[in-house]
């Protein structure tokens, strides 16, 4: 994994910590309620390319099982990248669960998810944890790892909702944490983009769950960027405004950067705006 300024004592460029621990229980409850209300045909609908609703549900169960130490994905294949390894392991897990009865799948997910939510509830947010590749932090502080995990479950629930004809859950409490977590990818996204030291790029997501994130160039040329340091008060060189639906779909590659760029309201340096719209906040 390529990281930016990766020493454990200097991760302020990730921005202020996020505490997603209390959201796992309500998120699990919402997901289980959704799944228990599905009819037989809805389980077979496509949720993401190549995966049905059943497959995505099995994938979420696999994530929980891995976190609880109940799933061992095996070794890397020769020459395999981290991204390829993760995608292969996930695909193999999903395929093994395809004959699982939906009711049994939901019961297993409820049990595992409840245990995982309990573990996160008492976790030390400052402890070092699993790396977050799309943020360029390895190891990452547990607050970021935990928040990343929450965005995974929330995103998969939206994919299932869309598959069965429902819109994105508009609840602002969860979505605001999802968006705040996704925006922690901005310094890593801009890591190879040169700009004079102190250059500020402002990203605004509109709506009740939205917010404003400002990332600042630290060392010029091809140096680092920070969400937690920089020249406060200077006008941004670039401002990008997105609606919440566009923002979260862009970060999860539900839409492509060109689509997001066309929908965005932009001001200032178009080159930096294009770079912002290459953000991705999943293993992709």
PLY file of the C-alpha trace (Angstrom):
ply
format ascii 1.0
element vertex 284
property float x
property float y
property float z
element edge 283
property int vertex1
property int vertex2
end_header
0.00 0.00 0.00
1.31 3.48 -0.86
0.83 5.81 2.07
1.21 9.52 2.72
3.40 10.66 5.63
2.73 7.35 7.29
4.06 7.50 10.83
1.80 6.63 13.71
2.45 9.90 15.54
1.64 12.10 12.53
-1.75 11.27 11.05
-3.34 14.67 11.60
-3.70 15.02 7.82
-6.61 12.58 8.07
-8.63 15.23 9.89
-10.45 14.99 13.23
-11.54 11.55 14.46
-14.95 10.11 13.65
-16.85 8.00 16.18
-19.16 5.60 14.31
-19.40 3.03 17.10
-22.95 3.81 18.18
-24.27 3.54 14.63
-23.58 -0.17 14.07
-26.60 -1.35 16.07
-29.18 0.86 14.32
-27.62 0.09 10.93
-27.87 -3.65 11.57
-31.47 -3.28 12.70
-32.34 -1.39 9.51
-30.62 -3.99 7.32
-32.24 -6.97 9.04
-35.66 -5.32 8.83
-35.16 -4.71 5.11
-34.04 -8.28 4.44
-36.83 -9.91 6.42
-39.36 -8.03 4.33
-38.07 -9.30 0.97
-40.02 -11.70 -1.19
-38.40 -14.73 -2.86
-38.01 -13.02 -6.24
-36.35 -9.97 -4.70
-33.48 -12.06 -3.36
-32.52 -12.86 -6.95
-32.48 -9.26 -8.17
-29.18 -7.73 -9.21
-27.77 -5.44 -6.51
-24.37 -4.73 -8.06
-22.94 -6.03 -11.34
-22.46 -9.77 -10.98
-24.05 -10.02 -7.52
-27.65 -10.53 -6.48
-29.29 -9.29 -3.29
-28.49 -12.71 -1.80
-24.85 -12.33 -2.83
-24.49 -8.87 -1.29
-26.09 -10.10 1.93
-23.69 -13.04 2.02
-20.82 -10.61 1.45
-21.88 -8.52 4.46
-22.01 -11.71 6.54
-18.51 -12.53 5.30
-17.24 -9.13 6.40
-18.68 -9.68 9.87
-17.22 -13.17 10.02
-13.78 -11.88 9.07
-13.92 -9.18 11.72
-14.89 -11.77 14.32
-12.05 -14.08 13.28
-14.38 -16.70 11.86
-13.33 -16.39 8.24
-9.84 -17.04 6.91
-9.50 -15.92 3.27
-6.24 -17.78 2.71
-2.91 -16.59 1.32
-2.17 -14.20 -1.53
-1.64 -15.78 -4.93
1.79 -15.15 -6.51
1.98 -11.54 -7.71
-1.55 -10.75 -6.49
-2.27 -7.16 -5.47
-4.18 -6.30 -2.31
-7.19 -5.22 -4.36
-7.17 -8.42 -6.44
-6.80 -10.55 -3.31
-9.75 -8.87 -1.60
-11.99 -9.18 -4.65
-11.06 -12.83 -5.16
-11.59 -13.74 -1.51
-14.95 -11.98 -1.47
-16.08 -13.71 -4.65
-15.09 -17.13 -3.36
-16.95 -16.55 -0.09
-20.11 -15.37 -1.86
-20.11 -18.35 -4.20
-19.89 -20.74 -1.25
-23.01 -19.20 0.30
-25.24 -19.24 -2.77
-27.23 -22.30 -1.67
-27.86 -20.87 1.80
-31.52 -20.34 2.60
-32.29 -16.59 2.84
-33.90 -16.94 6.27
-30.84 -18.78 7.60
-28.58 -16.18 5.99
-30.43 -13.35 7.73
-30.34 -15.16 11.08
-26.59 -15.71 10.75
-26.05 -12.06 9.79
-28.11 -10.84 12.73
-26.10 -12.96 15.17
-22.71 -11.98 13.75
-23.65 -8.33 13.31
-24.90 -8.06 16.88
-21.66 -9.49 18.24
-19.59 -7.20 16.04
-21.57 -4.11 17.08
-20.88 -5.05 20.70
-17.16 -5.32 20.05
-17.00 -1.96 18.31
-18.99 -0.33 21.12
-16.06 -0.83 23.50
-13.19 -0.36 21.04
-10.36 2.10 21.68
-10.60 4.60 18.84
-6.98 5.66 19.22
-5.54 2.16 18.84
-3.73 1.20 15.63
-5.85 -0.99 13.38
-6.21 -2.33 9.86
-4.96 -0.16 7.03
-7.41 1.89 4.97
-5.88 1.79 1.50
-8.09 4.43 -0.09
-7.09 6.91 2.64
-3.39 6.03 2.39
-3.07 5.02 6.04
-1.49 1.70 7.06
-1.89 1.07 9.90
-4.92 3.31 10.34
-6.25 4.57 13.65
-9.16 2.42 14.75
-11.55 5.35 14.46
-10.96 5.41 10.71
-11.04 1.62 10.35
-14.29 1.47 12.34
-15.87 4.30 10.35
-14.76 2.64 7.09
-16.44 -0.58 8.22
-19.66 1.31 8.95
-19.68 2.84 5.47
-19.38 -0.67 3.99
-22.55 -1.87 5.72
-24.46 1.33 4.96
-23.47 1.24 1.28
-24.47 -2.40 0.85
-27.87 -1.68 2.41
-28.43 1.08 -0.12
-27.49 -1.29 -2.96
-30.10 -3.75 -1.72
-32.68 -0.98 -1.36
-32.07 0.15 -4.92
-32.31 -3.41 -6.21
-35.81 -3.80 -4.76
-37.05 -0.40 -5.96
-36.38 1.78 -2.91
-34.48 5.07 -2.86
-31.40 5.76 -0.78
-32.23 5.95 2.92
-32.27 9.72 3.54
-31.60 9.47 7.30
-29.04 12.24 7.87
-27.37 10.80 10.99
-25.90 7.78 9.22
-25.33 9.48 5.88
-23.45 12.37 7.49
-20.96 9.91 9.04
-20.68 8.05 5.73
-19.88 11.24 3.84
-17.44 12.46 6.49
-15.63 9.12 6.33
-15.55 9.05 2.54
-14.04 12.53 2.40
-11.02 11.29 4.39
-9.87 9.96 1.00
-9.25 13.51 -0.26
-5.57 13.85 0.82
-4.73 10.46 -0.72
-6.73 11.31 -3.86
-4.70 14.50 -4.37
-1.34 13.06 -3.32
0.20 13.32 -6.80
-1.38 16.66 -7.72
1.05 19.55 -7.52
0.00 22.91 -6.09
1.78 25.72 -4.20
2.07 25.21 -0.46
-1.08 26.46 1.28
-3.36 25.95 -1.72
-6.81 25.11 -0.39
-9.50 23.01 -2.08
-12.99 23.14 -0.63
-15.52 20.33 -1.13
-19.12 20.98 -0.13
-21.85 18.36 0.00
-25.29 19.91 0.17
-28.32 18.75 2.13
-29.04 17.82 5.78
-26.30 15.18 5.85
-23.73 17.29 4.05
-20.83 19.42 5.16
-17.70 21.23 4.05
-14.23 19.70 3.86
-11.09 21.70 3.10
-7.89 20.01 2.01
-4.63 21.98 1.97
-1.39 21.44 0.05
1.46 21.01 2.53
4.70 20.99 0.58
3.94 22.10 -2.96
5.01 20.36 -6.18
3.97 16.73 -5.64
3.85 16.80 -1.85
1.13 15.84 0.58
-2.29 17.27 1.31
-4.05 17.55 4.63
-7.56 17.75 6.05
-6.19 18.76 9.42
-3.48 21.31 8.70
-3.00 24.37 6.52
-3.66 28.04 5.98
-6.99 28.82 7.56
-8.85 31.85 6.30
-7.35 31.89 2.82
-9.96 31.67 0.05
-9.94 28.26 -1.64
-8.28 27.98 -5.02
-10.97 25.51 -6.00
-14.47 24.88 -4.70
-16.48 21.78 -5.64
-20.12 21.43 -4.64
-21.97 18.09 -4.93
-25.36 16.90 -3.80
-25.27 14.05 -1.27
-26.52 11.37 -3.65
-23.88 12.22 -6.23
-21.16 12.37 -3.56
-21.68 8.96 -1.99
-22.25 7.26 -5.33
-19.05 8.81 -6.69
-17.04 7.65 -3.68
-18.31 4.08 -4.14
-18.08 4.19 -7.95
-21.81 3.95 -8.41
-21.20 6.76 -10.89
-18.06 7.69 -12.77
-15.94 10.81 -12.12
-17.02 12.44 -15.40
-20.67 12.14 -14.38
-20.01 13.68 -10.98
-17.96 16.46 -12.54
-20.83 17.28 -14.92
-23.27 17.48 -11.99
-20.97 19.52 -9.74
-20.91 23.25 -9.22
-17.32 24.37 -9.67
-15.32 27.48 -8.95
-11.62 28.08 -9.50
-8.91 25.73 -10.80
-10.63 23.14 -12.99
-7.60 20.85 -12.82
-7.98 20.50 -9.06
-11.74 20.01 -9.40
-11.15 17.13 -11.81
-8.73 15.60 -9.33
-11.27 15.86 -6.50
-13.84 14.03 -8.63
-11.46 11.07 -8.93
-12.04 10.34 -5.25
-12.78 6.72 -4.41
-13.49 5.52 -0.88
-13.67 1.77 -1.35
-11.22 -0.91 -2.43
-11.66 -0.57 -6.17
0 1
1 2
2 3
3 4
4 5
5 6
6 7
7 8
8 9
9 10
10 11
11 12
12 13
13 14
14 15
15 16
16 17
17 18
18 19
19 20
20 21
21 22
22 23
23 24
24 25
25 26
26 27
27 28
28 29
29 30
30 31
31 32
32 33
33 34
34 35
35 36
36 37
37 38
38 39
39 40
40 41
41 42
42 43
43 44
44 45
45 46
46 47
47 48
48 49
49 50
50 51
51 52
52 53
53 54
54 55
55 56
56 57
57 58
58 59
59 60
60 61
61 62
62 63
63 64
64 65
65 66
66 67
67 68
68 69
69 70
70 71
71 72
72 73
73 74
74 75
75 76
76 77
77 78
78 79
79 80
80 81
81 82
82 83
83 84
84 85
85 86
86 87
87 88
88 89
89 90
90 91
91 92
92 93
93 94
94 95
95 96
96 97
97 98
98 99
99 100
100 101
101 102
102 103
103 104
104 105
105 106
106 107
107 108
108 109
109 110
110 111
111 112
112 113
113 114
114 115
115 116
116 117
117 118
118 119
119 120
120 121
121 122
122 123
123 124
124 125
125 126
126 127
127 128
128 129
129 130
130 131
131 132
132 133
133 134
134 135
135 136
136 137
137 138
138 139
139 140
140 141
141 142
142 143
143 144
144 145
145 146
146 147
147 148
148 149
149 150
150 151
151 152
152 153
153 154
154 155
155 156
156 157
157 158
158 159
159 160
160 161
161 162
162 163
163 164
164 165
165 166
166 167
167 168
168 169
169 170
170 171
171 172
172 173
173 174
174 175
175 176
176 177
177 178
178 179
179 180
180 181
181 182
182 183
183 184
184 185
185 186
186 187
187 188
188 189
189 190
190 191
191 192
192 193
193 194
194 195
195 196
196 197
197 198
198 199
199 200
200 201
201 202
202 203
203 204
204 205
205 206
206 207
207 208
208 209
209 210
210 211
211 212
212 213
213 214
214 215
215 216
216 217
217 218
218 219
219 220
220 221
221 222
222 223
223 224
224 225
225 226
226 227
227 228
228 229
229 230
230 231
231 232
232 233
233 234
234 235
235 236
236 237
237 238
238 239
239 240
240 241
241 242
242 243
243 244
244 245
245 246
246 247
247 248
248 249
249 250
250 251
251 252
252 253
253 254
254 255
255 256
256 257
257 258
258 259
259 260
260 261
261 262
262 263
263 264
264 265
265 266
266 267
267 268
268 269
269 270
270 271
271 272
272 273
273 274
274 275
275 276
276 277
277 278
278 279
279 280
280 281
281 282
282 283
